[in-house]
């Protein structure tokens, strides 16, 4: 997670969504939540100046960290106390988990830049055979959307798309004033675990994605209007009432529509 428990000299890059964590007690709370074990293989996304990295490194046998900022990579590689961590200078979205210099399955942690949270979640889904659980710091609004209850405003396209593959749990909320620079919004730590049996098969994913996107593009419209062009069988329309609105359908019902 992008974190630093002491005053930083780093120039923050807005394009990479950098907000560094400054509260030592909160870092320890995050570590307790992650609960690293000695035999874990851990990947940290966005280590910043290594404040969380230095806590976790002695607790696990294998740790890698991926960082897009070349100045931070240089700084991290020069830290003698972190020499046992594998630092990788790369955009995480281009990283194959199977090609990391640590064994799989991997526990993934990270303070995710808010502007690429959704792409990283889909990156996780695509590579779900190589990891077992993940802990991310995200915008609280994003956490609310990922865990939204059916029938609520928070329940939408992302809830359904991610929920078909992953179980998402909000661990705790984080106030803005523990970061440098201070963001305008609250954050949250979320835990992600894979469904043993995803609700959508890989061969149905594209259709599922299109159906969900179309349904929620006009969420106040009935399904008979938003999904009229998908050739859904009359038998299925009898099973799932098409006078309903998308926020009333369960994730399982959406997966049925994609078959």
C-alpha positions in Angstrom: 0.0 0.0 0.0 1.3 3.4 -0.8 2.4 4.4 2.7 4.9 6.4 4.6 5.0 6.7 8.4 7.4 9.7 8.5 7.7 13.0 6.7 8.3 12.4 3.0 10.4 14.3 0.5 8.6 12.7 -2.4 6.9 14.8 -5.0 3.4 13.4 -5.4 2.2 12.5 -8.9 -1.5 13.2 -9.4 -1.6 11.1 -12.5 -0.8 8.0 -10.4 -3.3 8.9 -7.7 -0.6 9.0 -5.0 -1.7 9.5 -1.4 0.7 8.3 1.3 -0.5 6.9 4.6 1.1 8.6 7.6 -0.5 7.0 10.7 1.7 4.3 12.3 -1.2 2.9 14.4 -3.3 2.6 11.2 -0.5 0.8 9.4 -0.4 -1.7 12.3 -4.2 -2.1 12.1 -3.9 -2.9 8.4 -1.2 -5.5 9.0 -3.4 -7.2 11.7 -6.3 -7.2 9.2 -4.1 -8.7 6.4 -2.8 -11.2 9.0 0.3 -12.3 7.1 1.7 -15.8 7.8 5.3 -16.9 7.4 4.5 -19.2 4.4 2.5 -16.5 2.5 3.6 -15.1 -0.8 2.6 -11.5 -0.8 2.4 -8.9 -3.6 2.1 -5.3 -2.6 0.8 -2.9 -5.2 2.1 0.6 -4.8 4.5 0.4 -1.9 5.3 4.1 -1.9 8.3 4.6 0.3 7.9 1.2 1.9 6.4 1.9 5.3 4.0 -1.1 5.1 6.6 -3.1 3.2 9.1 -2.9 6.1 6.5 -4.2 8.5 5.4 -7.1 6.4 8.8 -8.2 5.0 10.0 -10.0 8.3 6.6 -11.7 8.6 6.5 -13.6 5.3 8.9 -15.8 3.3 8.1 -14.2 0.0 7.4 -10.5 -0.8 7.3 -8.7 -4.1 6.2 -5.1 -4.6 5.2 -3.4 -7.9 5.6 0.3 -8.4 5.0 2.5 -11.4 6.9 5.6 -10.2 10.6 5.4 -11.3 11.7 7.7 -8.5 10.1 5.5 -5.8 11.6 2.4 -7.4 15.0 3.9 -7.2 14.5 4.9 -3.6 13.2 1.5 -2.6 16.0 -0.4 -4.3 18.5 1.8 -2.3 16.9 0.8 1.0 19.3 -1.8 2.5 16.6 -3.0 5.0 14.3 -4.0 2.1 16.9 -5.9 0.0 15.0 -9.2 0.5 11.9 -7.7 -1.2 11.5 -8.1 -5.0 10.8 -4.6 -6.4 9.3 -4.4 -9.9 9.0 -1.2 -11.9 5.9 -1.8 -13.9 2.2 -0.9 -14.5 0.4 -3.6 -12.4 -2.2 -4.0 -15.2 0.6 -5.5 -17.4 1.8 -7.9 -14.8 1.1 -11.6 -15.1 0.9 -13.0 -11.6 2.4 -16.3 -12.8 5.5 -14.5 -13.9 6.3 -13.0 -10.5 9.5 -14.1 -8.7 7.5 -15.5 -5.8 5.4 -18.7 -5.5 1.7 -18.8 -6.2 -1.0 -18.6 -4.9 -0.4 -15.0 -3.9 -1.9 -12.8 -1.2 -2.3 -9.3 -2.8 -2.4 -6.0 -0.9 -2.5 -2.5 -2.1 -3.6 1.1 -1.8 -5.3 1.2 -5.2 -5.3 4.5 -7.2 -9.0 5.4 -7.3 -8.9 6.1 -11.0 -8.0 2.5 -11.9 -9.8 0.6 -9.2 -12.2 -1.1 -11.6 -9.5 -2.2 -14.1 -7.5 -3.7 -11.2 -10.5 -5.6 -10.0 -11.1 -7.1 -13.5 -7.4 -7.8 -13.7 -7.8 -9.9 -10.5 -10.7 -11.8 -12.0 -8.8 -12.6 -15.1 -5.9 -14.0 -13.0 -7.9 -15.6 -10.2 -6.1 -19.0 -10.5 -2.9 -17.4 -9.2 -4.1 -15.7 -5.9 -6.1 -16.7 -2.9 -7.2 -13.4 -1.2 -6.7 -9.7 -1.6 -6.8 -6.6 0.7 -7.2 -3.2 -1.0 -7.6 0.3 0.2 -10.2 2.0 -2.0 -12.4 5.0 -2.0 -15.3 4.4 0.5 -17.8 5.1 -2.2 -16.3 2.3 -4.3 -16.4 -0.1 -1.3 -20.1 0.8 -0.9 -20.8 0.0 -4.5 -18.9 -3.3 -4.4 -20.9 -4.4 -1.3 -24.2 -2.7 -2.2 -27.4 -4.5 -1.2 -29.9 -5.4 -3.9 -32.5 -2.7 -4.4 -30.3 0.1 -3.1 -28.7 3.0 -5.0 -25.3 1.5 -4.4 -26.2 -1.8 -6.1 -25.2 -1.5 -9.8 -23.1 -2.7 -12.6 -19.9 -3.1 -10.6 -21.7 -4.9 -7.8 -23.0 -7.5 -10.2 -19.9 -7.8 -12.4 -17.5 -8.3 -9.4 -19.9 -10.2 -7.3 -20.3 -12.9 -9.9 -16.7 -13.9 -9.2 -15.6 -12.5 -5.9 -16.9 -12.0 -2.4 -16.2 -8.5 -1.1 -16.2 -7.4 2.5 -15.5 -4.0 4.0 -13.1 -4.3 6.9 -13.0 -0.7 8.2 -13.2 2.9 7.0 -10.3 5.3 7.0 -10.6 9.2 7.4 -8.9 11.6 5.0 -6.6 13.2 7.5 -4.2 10.2 7.8 -2.9 10.8 4.3 -0.3 13.0 2.6 -1.7 14.8 0.5 -5.0 14.8 2.2 -7.8 13.5 -0.1 -11.3 14.9 -0.2 -13.0 11.6 0.5 -13.0 8.7 3.0 -11.3 5.4 2.2 -11.9 1.8 3.2 -10.1 -1.4 3.5 -11.8 -4.2 1.6 -11.2 -8.0 1.6 -11.7 -10.0 -1.6 -12.0 -13.7 -1.8 -12.8 -15.9 -4.9 -16.0 -17.8 -5.3 -15.1 -21.5 -5.5 -17.7 -21.8 -8.3 -18.0 -18.5 -10.3 -21.6 -17.7 -11.3 -20.5 -16.9 -14.8 -18.4 -19.3 -17.0 -15.5 -17.8 -19.0 -17.2 -18.5 -22.3 -20.3 -16.5 -21.2 -18.4 -13.5 -19.8 -18.7 -11.1 -22.7 -22.4 -11.7 -23.0 -22.8 -11.3 -19.2 -20.9 -8.0 -19.3 -23.0 -6.6 -22.1 -26.3 -7.6 -20.5 -25.4 -6.1 -17.2 -24.1 -2.8 -18.8 -27.2 -2.5 -20.9 -29.5 -3.1 -18.0 -27.9 -0.5 -15.7 -27.4 2.0 -18.5 -31.0 3.0 -17.9 -31.6 1.6 -14.4 -35.1 3.1 -14.1 -36.3 1.3 -17.2 -37.8 -2.2 -17.2 -35.7 -5.1 -18.4 -38.1 -5.6 -21.4 -36.9 -2.3 -22.7 -33.2 -2.4 -21.9 -32.6 -6.1 -22.8 -34.9 -6.3 -25.9 -32.0 -6.9 -28.3 -30.3 -9.9 -26.6 -32.5 -12.7 -27.8 -33.4 -14.0 -24.4 -35.8 -17.0 -24.5 -39.5 -16.8 -23.6 -38.9 -19.5 -21.1 -36.3 -17.4 -19.2 -38.6 -14.4 -19.4 -41.3 -16.4 -17.7 -38.8 -17.3 -15.0 -37.4 -13.8 -14.6 -40.1 -11.1 -14.7 -39.0 -8.6 -17.4 -41.2 -5.8 -16.0 -38.6 -5.6 -13.2 -35.9 -3.0 -13.0 -32.2 -4.1 -12.9 -31.5 -3.2 -9.3 -34.1 -5.8 -8.2 -32.3 -8.7 -9.9 -29.9 -10.9 -7.9 -26.4 -11.6 -9.3 -27.5 -15.1 -9.9 -30.5 -14.0 -12.0 -28.2 -11.8 -14.1 -25.9 -14.9 -14.6 -28.9 -16.9 -15.8 -29.6 -14.2 -18.5 -26.1 -14.7 -19.9 -26.4 -18.4 -20.5 
